[in-house]
Amino acid sequence: MSSISTGRMIDNGSDPVKGRVVWMPAKSIWITAMTLIAVIGGPLTFTWSAFAVFILLTAITICLGHSVGMHRLLIHRSFSTHIWIEHFLVYLGTLVGMAGPFGMIYAHDIRDWAQRQRDCHDLYAHRRSFFIDAFWQMHCIVALDHPPRFVPEERERRDRFYRFLEATWMAQQIPLGLALFALGGLPWVVWGVAVRISVSLTGHWLVGHFAHRSGHQGWSVDDVAVQGYNLPRFGLVTFGESFHGNHHAFPDSARLGIEPGQLDLGWYFIRLLARLGLASSIKLPHTIVQRRGLRRVNATETAGDGHPPHHATGHAESRP
């Protein structure tokens, strides 16, 4: 079947459907080890201070690191900031324990490319049952028979800091673990590293699983293999990432919670950076090129005239 190119994924006689699911030993051993340490060691080392460290570090690494740094900034370039802030946010994203910068870009882009085609492999679409999808997403990859050509942008390829993080992303937990051990002993290490990583990676899969199967849908895209859906009840704990239907509609938008009442803490942080003069060129639904085939599903909501919602604008995001 024919396919279309998307950004860094270039059509090369590509086929998004035909391929086999392959177990990835390093990826599987990593998440299994973190989960076993969390399940066994978590109850044995529980203290309220360790639990507080888990909550604080999870919030910082998921919100500032994964959602803002990796996803909205590095992958989508939905806003600009000073390089030292960018590096710090991406470093926090690496601490989530999912992958390094290039691994995150590739994992996101191959899935996005596949979902934009007319059909795609079941792994990319989260079509299989709950437990099969869990194993596939967290322990495997798809080895496509004819994959697209991955061409990262030069600014990332030449960045020495990103190359360093990519080569050492698992080892980045060591300095953090040593600091936690010095401050709070073994309980802080178990809860601040293993429990945090296992919960973060499992939570990331859960959001992806349900946000590609059903839920609230304010927008849809015609002629694509996979639609995105919003999970409004999880906006707070995912820092805006659960509004995945909005993200499918406006992938380059810095704001994911674009409808009234959709809490998006990642967006609030970007607005804070902008007010401090540390973020600019912020992209929002009404300032980016509309996706082909995008249409409003629920016309009774705000912006139900079929146009991107304008209430996402404000003083901070209007900065040049």
Protein Blocks (a to p, Z undefined) as FASTA:
>chain_A
ZZddehjlccehiafkbccddddfklmmmmmmmmmmmmmmmmmmgcfklmmmmmmmmmmm
mmmmmmmmmmmmmmnopaccdfklmmmmmmmmmmnonacfklmmmmmmmmmmmmmmmbdc
fklnomacfklmmmmmmmcccddfbdcdddddfklmmmmklmmmmmmmmmmmmmmmmmmm
mmnojmlmmmmmmmmmmmmmmmmmmmmmmmmmgccdfbdcehiabdcdddfklmmmnnop
mmmmlmmmmmmbmbfblcghiacfklmmmmmmmmnopaghiacfklpccdehiacfblmb
ghilopacfklgcfklmpZZ
